[in-house]
Amino acid sequence: MKYDIILAGVGGQGILSIAFVIDNAALEQGLNFKQAEVHGMSQRGGAVQSHLRLSDGQIYSDLIPLGEADMILSVEPLETLRYFSYLRPDGAVVSSTSPYKNIPDYPELEDVLREIKRAPLSVLIDSEKLAKQAGSVKAQNMVMLGAASLFLPLKEENLKKYIQVLFEKRGEQIVKVNLKAFDLGREAAASGKK
């Protein structure tokens, strides 16, 4: 088994937090992982991406070749499109529909979403709305992780365990908000798959 993920978003959206949860859940299941350096965090709002590779065997490179990613998991819709060339022909795209408009010529959102829907399998989630429903707009990354969890080769309980580990130092309320965000994202993706 191998599963390759491109994580994408912009600085400040919690891409490293998503990677932490996935990496540790994979280790919990006895899988190997490699994660490429996360690029783009030098400024808030700058493009951020990371390659994350999971396998039950040896992983020789931390970089995913073009056309080989099983999933693009993105917290920002325009950033999703930036990495389409990495997606395998039967790959999944799990993307937020909530834009982070950090450039003056951000394209029309409808055009961006139409392009994302051209993927073989696309799940579009209003992460901002669901994060607010969970209790904090900052929880959009956990909404998106919840949505992606339906496709990941990882157990839901292991992902939730490491969400708790990640946020427990910030207090019980923050843990609850992020777990609820995960659940809301998972439910939204499940209902959208029909």
C-alpha atoms as one frame of an Amber mdcrd trajectory, in Angstrom:
protein
   0.000   0.000   0.000   1.152   3.490  -0.779  -0.724   6.763  -0.661   0.654
  10.122  -1.803  -0.871  13.438  -0.751  -0.191  17.016  -1.819  -1.142  19.364
   1.037  -1.836  22.902  -0.140  -3.001  26.219   1.212  -1.582  29.538   2.289
   0.518  30.531   5.278  -1.509  30.618   8.478  -4.062  27.981   7.406  -2.563
  25.150   9.445  -0.997  22.925   6.799   1.636  21.777   9.312  -1.125  20.811
  11.735  -2.779  18.618   9.097   0.585  16.983   8.364   1.233  16.362  12.084
  -2.085  14.538  12.501  -1.697  12.441   9.331   1.968  11.583  10.055   1.254
  10.423  13.592  -1.906   8.515  12.643   0.162   6.689   9.999   2.836   5.787
  12.553   0.098   4.572  14.924  -0.940   2.109  12.195   2.613   0.916  11.585
   2.978   2.754   8.282   6.045   4.575   7.051   5.848   8.195   5.999   8.011
  10.831   4.403   7.163  14.475   4.264   8.883  16.964   2.034   9.825  20.310
   3.450   6.877  22.656   3.679   7.461  25.622   1.382   6.044  29.111   1.438
   5.546  29.942   5.091   7.860  32.930   5.099   4.821  35.204   5.092   1.234
  34.877   6.212  -0.880  34.423   3.111   1.954  33.071   0.966   1.495  29.784
  -0.894   2.224  26.694   1.215   2.583  23.137  -0.032   4.009  19.872   1.173
   4.359  16.368  -0.218   3.248  13.654   2.194   3.858  10.002   1.358   2.463
   7.018   3.281   3.367   3.385   2.668   3.550  -0.022   4.301   6.914  -0.469
   2.539  10.080   1.501   1.948   9.676   5.084   0.702  12.694   6.177  -1.286
  11.858   9.806  -1.999   9.938  12.454  -0.132   8.836  14.086  -3.403   5.769
  12.926  -5.319   6.326  12.649  -9.087   4.011  14.524 -11.453   0.867  12.540
 -12.140   1.269  10.272  -9.097  -0.570  11.968  -6.185  -3.540  10.023  -4.875
  -4.982  13.172  -3.329  -4.710  16.924  -3.335  -5.894  18.168   0.045  -6.227
  21.944  -0.044  -7.513  24.549   2.380  -7.629  27.187  -0.396  -9.323  26.690
  -3.794  -6.888  28.559  -6.052  -3.977  26.683  -4.451  -5.756  23.442  -5.372
  -5.389  24.235  -9.069  -1.691  24.984  -8.727  -0.989  21.276  -8.074  -3.345
  19.570 -10.560  -0.383  18.311 -12.598   0.568  16.099  -9.633  -2.786  14.298
  -9.508  -3.006  10.759 -10.864  -5.761  10.066 -13.421  -8.018   8.484 -10.779
  -6.954  10.801  -7.939  -9.157  12.648  -5.466  -9.286  16.375  -4.833 -10.579
  17.541  -1.470 -10.719  21.327  -1.531 -12.179  24.179   0.420 -14.492  26.537
  -1.439 -13.518  29.384   0.919 -11.001  31.634  -0.839  -8.144  33.454   0.844
  -7.899  36.425  -1.498  -4.290  37.439  -1.000  -3.685  38.754  -4.517  -5.368
  41.688  -6.275  -6.271  39.699  -9.394  -7.787  36.652  -7.680  -9.925  34.970
 -10.377 -13.685  34.579 -10.116 -14.378  31.891  -7.513 -16.958  30.197  -9.764
 -14.280  29.762 -12.454 -11.841  28.248  -9.952 -14.444  25.825  -8.597 -15.502
  24.811 -12.117 -11.881  23.865 -12.882 -11.575  21.878  -9.635 -14.720  19.922
 -10.544 -12.910  18.677 -13.663 -10.895  16.327 -11.436 -11.894  12.647 -11.607
 -13.185  12.861  -8.026 -13.673  16.210  -6.352 -15.109  17.022  -2.948 -15.728
  20.712  -2.355 -16.316  21.862   1.221 -17.279  25.255   2.624 -14.603  25.060
   5.303 -15.202  28.572   6.626 -18.898  27.938   7.274 -18.267  24.579   8.949
 -15.362  25.882  11.044 -17.552  28.708  12.337 -20.238  26.138  13.115 -17.639
  24.148  15.080 -16.720  27.247  17.067 -13.691  28.834  15.385 -12.888  29.987
  11.851  -9.310  28.856  12.592 -10.470  25.222  12.499 -10.840  25.161   8.701
  -7.824  22.871   8.419  -9.492  20.262  10.637 -12.720  20.565   8.611 -10.710
  19.730   5.501  -8.864  16.880   7.224 -12.236  15.448   8.249 -13.456  15.636
   4.649 -10.269  13.972   3.381 -10.433  11.255   6.050 -13.011   9.340   3.988
 -10.314   8.648   1.386  -7.188   8.314   3.533  -5.894   4.818   4.378  -6.006
   5.804   8.053  -8.442   4.964  10.832 -10.731   7.757  11.961  -9.923   7.072
  15.628  -6.194   7.479  14.986  -6.724  10.818  13.255  -8.906  12.014  16.145
  -6.340  10.806  18.680  -3.678  13.032  17.169  -6.016  16.000  16.820  -6.403
  15.705  20.579  -2.628  15.387  21.077  -2.003  18.413  18.837  -4.421  20.738
  20.623  -4.510  19.454  24.228  -1.986  22.027  25.464  -4.374  24.772  24.341
  -7.179  23.482  26.529 -10.193  21.200  26.405 -12.390  23.704  24.559  -9.921
  24.013  21.658  -9.736  20.214  21.432 -13.555  20.010  21.288 -13.783  22.691
  18.586 -11.218  20.938  16.394 -12.763  17.495  16.840 -16.170  18.939  15.971
 -14.653  20.623  12.897 -13.217  17.246  11.832 -16.624  15.575  12.274 -18.447
  18.309  10.350 -15.992  18.045   7.453 -16.309  14.260   7.382 -20.126  14.451
   7.418 -20.178  17.072   4.656 -17.900  14.979   2.434 -19.944  11.829   3.084
 -23.200  13.536   2.153 -21.620  15.121  -0.936 -20.421  11.751  -2.282 -23.970
  10.598  -3.101
